[in-house]
Each structure stands twice: as C-alpha cells, then as structure tokens.
C-alpha cells in the first residue's frame, strides 16, 4: 500500500536533555542503538512499512549526524517520485522550546503537503508497529484525534508523563499530567498522535493566540471539545528517557521474544547501509549472550554485550555488560564491565573500567583511555 | 548520446558452472554466494568501481534470474550513473535472427553496439568466477606503456600446479610468444587469470573476423587470442601479485572461503561491495562456542562453530556442531546436528541429530575425503547421515529411512 493520506512528522530532539552524554554531539533520533541502528530507524521504518509516503523530521540542533544518517531517505524507500523525506531545520533560524511554536514554525511545510492527515511522533520510542491500523481505527470511530499509548510502568526520565484513562470503546475519558504513578502500570502517551492537518493547525493557531504553549494542557483540554480516542500499542515498546533506559533496551535485545518482535521480517527495520565484512571470530574468542553487528573482529571474551559495526576486541580482553558503538578498538587484556562506549574510542591494552548495573559508566566519542 | 568512456568492462557471466553441481542448479556461477555476505561477482564488480571503470556490461545466459535481480540497477556498486553503469546483456532477437551466445568471443561480438555507444579506447574482459582484488588501472597503464593490442594478466603459480592452467610463455619484456593450454611440461609458471585488456579497434577487427570463420568455436582462449598472436599483434603478459583463486569447482570454492579464515592469506574484504540484507545484527547465545569463523547479520548461534562461514540469517541450533563448513543464507542447522567439511546451500534445513559430511583423518590425503554439498531449499531429515563427497540436489527431501 503506497497511497495513504498521512504525513509523517517526527521530532528529532525528543528528550535530548535526558541523555546529555549520548546527545552531546547528536540528536535523540541519531543515537546509535541495537548494534547497527539509530533510534530514528524504528519510527521511520514503521512509517514507511505502514505506507506513509511523506515524512518530515524536525531538527533543532546538532543534526549533522541525523542528516548524515537518513540522507535523502532512500534506505527507508522514502526517496521516490511519490515519496519524500525532508529534514526541517529551524525555519528563519528560530528554535523554540515548545511543540506549539515549533509546529507553527513549520506550518508552511505542513500545509503545503498533499496529505489530509498528520501523524506526529517522537524519536525516542523503539517498537515495530503498523500505523495503518491506527488510521483504520481513527476512521472507524470518526475520531478527531487518536493518541497512541503504551500500558506499563512510566520510564524514569519522564518528568511530566501524560497518562490517560481509556474507556472500553477506546474513547479517552480523562487525561492526567504528572500523576504519581510509581511502579504502577498505567496508559502512557509518548507523543504519537494522528489528527487531521486542518484541525491541528487550527488548534495550534488558537493556542498561540491564547499564549497557551503547553501541549500537554492542550491535549488535556481537547477531550472537552473533540472526539479523542486512544489506540494501544500492545507490542514491545521501549521509550528511551535516560541512560538507564538506553542500557536496559540494549540488554533486552538478548531476549529472543524481543528480537523476533522488533525484527519481524515482514516489517523490516531499515538503516543506512555500510559495507562491512561479516564479523570475524578469532581462535581465542569466546562470545556469550551477545548481539554482534558486522565488521567486528573478536579475539577476546565478550559476554552480555552489544557490539556495533567495526568493533575490535583484542586477545585476553574480558568485556561484560557493555554497549560498544561503531569502530571502537578495545585493546588486549582489558577488563570492562557495565560500560557504554561511544564511537571511535580507543581503550588501550591492559585498561580496566567498571560501572555498575544501575550506573553504567560512559566513555565519550573519540576518547582514548 | 552517451559520454565517451575510455574503458568499458565486459564481464562474462553466462557459463553454467557445471562443476559446481547442485550449487548452480538454479543459479549462474557468478551469483554463487561467497565469503559470508558476497556473491562471486561482487569481486570483479567492486574491482571495476575501485579502478574507476564506470561502464560494465554483464553477459548473462545460463539461469540469469537471481543474477539479474541481484545486480538490479547497480546501486550497491555505484554503477547506477545517469549515462553509464551496469547492464545485464542477455542474448536477443534481431532482424536477421536470434542466437544464443555460442562462445565467449561471440558474446562480445553480439554486443559490439553496446560497447560502441561509449566510443571506448579499451575494453576489459573479465570473468565471473575468480576471487581477487585488483586495480585494473595499473594493468591499463602497463597496456598503454607497451603499446599492446592485448594484455593478459598472469599470476605466478607453483610449477607442479602449472599444468592445470593456461600458461603464457613470454620474452623477458613480457611479450607473449606462445599460449600453452594446460601443458604437460610447462615452460613457465605464468598462468592466465582470465583478465584481458584489448585496444578496442584491434579487438573489434578480430571479433568480426572470428565470426566469419565457420570452424571457430568463438572462444577468446581457443580462437581469438591465438589468431591475434599468429597475426603478429603485440600481446603482453601483465604480472599480478596478490591473492587470486579460480572458484570453479566445489573444492576450490570451499578452499577460497576457508582462506578468508587463514591469517596468512592476504585477501581482505575491505572495499568489496555487495547488496546488504536488511537483518539485525547476529545473536550468540550463552550456550554457543565460536572459534575462527565469519558470521553475517541475522544469524542466531546456539551451537558450536569452528572454521566456518555463516551467511545472513542462518540458525545453528543448540548442541549442533559446524566445523570447516559454509552455511549459505537462511539455512537452519537444527539441534544436535553435525555438519563438517560441507557446503549447505540457501534455505536448507539440516534436521535434528543429522550428520552431514565427514572430518578427514588425514587432511593431506585428498583422494580419501571431499566436501559434501547440500543444494538449496532441501530438507535433511532427523538422524539422516550424508557421507563425505556426496552431493544432494536442491529442492529435495532426504530422510534417514529412505537411505
């Protein structure tokens, strides 16, 4: 299906400030994850696989890595005569902290696109999800707004989570901002919403004229005026809101059930291709319970780790519970535990680094240890 | 109107490759998977791009579907230019009839118009069954320097193996004075690598002449090159140093794959381009044990792996053992199965506790052992034993009680 009527609209900088280490030189959207992906690969692949032809990505700052990664969108089949990917840098050089102003700033792009609906999405959610079901649900219920939610414990990085009370028919009864949830399982809205473009722009203009810039309040109030429905994402769904979430998600990939669901071959997750050779295991290698991308050379011991493209692990190295990003070299006889190592890092021979389960330590891009 | 290209490469990819048996049943030889994520043709194609050649014609004839699909628009090799790039050239019908390609020279002859679109000075003739990395530019410089009509790349082979190759006997300056096809008593160790550079004007003349000879088999090695030599054309041997292997047989294909695991072999896979399957990184479980192997994306390894190559999307079950074998895309080796010294083709399933291939007692004694081959889309039933050197045709099912 390549004929749908929905414009995709993604915020690249969702919760950037919650992962300051990882987002020092990049956006949330371009954070490397799962060995060979960037976070935005999930939402972009989902949109493409759901038949969305036209996607705009709002980029606020530090978006060089994002532009390099998504390019013209060819990897997601979004660079055709009838499909497009557009990166939307600050228009007129202005950046805004509120969604309301940001969306208004892009009104030209939104209003000029030929689609009737818009699907707004954050970039920090990892899931494999078919949006066309939401569209069918939205149409069937004659909804004005459909919020996509996840039932579960609120991830730690959300300061003002938005949770909803959903009736049996899927209608939203009530919207709560920052409820005290603790470990309780709730219906949390991460920011994915389907709405008619006209209605969105009308509400954005109204809110601006009233100087109401808090999008959560606007959603809370919208249930009084509109038919607001909610659609549950019942599959695996991880929202990255802290370095701990980031670590946990990567470790979740060791579970077969999670991998089978996220990497469903019928709805593949696409990413920018790099021509790496298959990974090479040496005579002294020992790898247990790990995810390994291509282009790695492994001579040492690796356990409970995610290794990205082109990582080298020297002889006698012992690395456990680590996330290692692309082209990092880990020297011989090193000992690493609970470490997140960014791109192009060199860990010299014999070094030891220890983090802890609840406090993985982070080594910045291009560091030499 | 096409912009002029100084060099056009023509890649001979139409042969059946019958010596690869089950592996080329539904596949042209150049499309046979190699090295964990490549197909053989990735090597000459990547060499072309890395040598700055922008126009490549691929001559297809035998089972071209997979090859055509794989080449596609040539994008993975940067061969999707606006006015140049890669084209698959199959035999075609014309006003004065239609002919299959009757030989390698005839295949080029039938595509003279393709070559002339680019008005080239030189034509490089390549074949799709060799694994090597080479800068054709250096060879072209040599060709220009010598003012040759034809330059043939040669590699120094051990004297005891020389009688398996086409040997070129040359003067000191590299000028060829004799072709010696598989000589019993080789005079030199310069083996032809099947890579030719011709000055196009000369080649065209000889192709047209050869086409008119009724007794010709229209083959480069048998007809065109000897005719040029007899006519006194300047032909030179270009010495190449580096890794080169003909992978036309099961044994040599297996050996070339194993060479990738040998730290003493100089071939590296950097700058070899291929189509990349959209699969997640591979997973290695807590029960797995892996030594000296290559593993591509999408694999799940729960068993034991030694000296083996896994292509994309392969599953190795718990307590399964894979040793000195090549497992092609999508194949599944179920729990407790043993695969040794074997090539298992695409999407084949080796059932629980089945045993495929045998470990030789003495690797040096090549008469006593051999590689077992299981064709594509085949199911080897539980507890079935497939012996050394056996070849199981593709799309079949083999069960223990039937054997």
Boltz contact constraints between the chains, C-beta under 6 A:
constraints:
  - contact:
      token1: [A, 35]
      token2: [B, 281]
      max_distance: 6.0
  - contact:
      token1: [A, 36]
      token2: [B, 281]
      max_distance: 6.0
  - contact:
      token1: [A, 263]
      token2: [B, 280]
      max_distance: 6.0
  - contact:
      token1: [A, 268]
      token2: [B, 278]
      max_distance: 6.0
  - contact:
      token1: [A, 270]
      token2: [B, 278]
      max_distance: 6.0
  - contact:
      token1: [A, 273]
      token2: [B, 276]
      max_distance: 6.0
  - contact:
      token1: [A, 275]
      token2: [B, 273]
      max_distance: 6.0
  - contact:
      token1: [A, 277]
      token2: [B, 269]
      max_distance: 6.0
  - contact:
      token1: [A, 278]
      token2: [B, 36]
      max_distance: 6.0
  - contact:
      token1: [A, 278]
      token2: [B, 37]
      max_distance: 6.0
  - contact:
      token1: [A, 278]
      token2: [B, 294]
      max_distance: 6.0
  - contact:
      token1: [A, 278]
      token2: [B, 295]
      max_distance: 6.0
  - contact:
      token1: [A, 278]
      token2: [B, 296]
      max_distance: 6.0
  - contact:
      token1: [A, 279]
      token2: [B, 295]
      max_distance: 6.0
  - contact:
      token1: [A, 280]
      token2: [B, 294]
      max_distance: 6.0
  - contact:
      token1: [A, 281]
      token2: [B, 290]
      max_distance: 6.0
  - contact:
      token1: [A, 281]
      token2: [B, 293]
      max_distance: 6.0
  - contact:
      token1: [A, 283]
      token2: [B, 291]
      max_distance: 6.0
  - contact:
      token1: [A, 283]
      token2: [B, 292]
      max_distance: 6.0
  - contact:
      token1: [A, 287]
      token2: [B, 284]
      max_distance: 6.0
  - contact:
      token1: [A, 287]
      token2: [B, 290]
      max_distance: 6.0
  - contact:
      token1: [A, 288]
      token2: [B, 286]
      max_distance: 6.0
  - contact:
      token1: [A, 289]
      token2: [B, 286]
      max_distance: 6.0
  - contact:
      token1: [A, 290]
      token2: [B, 284]
      max_distance: 6.0
  - contact:
      token1: [A, 291]
      token2: [B, 281]
      max_distance: 6.0
  - contact:
      token1: [A, 291]
      token2: [B, 283]
      max_distance: 6.0
  - contact:
      token1: [A, 292]
      token2: [B, 281]
      max_distance: 6.0
  - contact:
      token1: [A, 292]
      token2: [B, 282]
      max_distance: 6.0
  - contact:
      token1: [A, 293]
      token2: [B, 281]
      max_distance: 6.0
  - contact:
      token1: [A, 294]
      token2: [B, 297]
      max_distance: 6.0
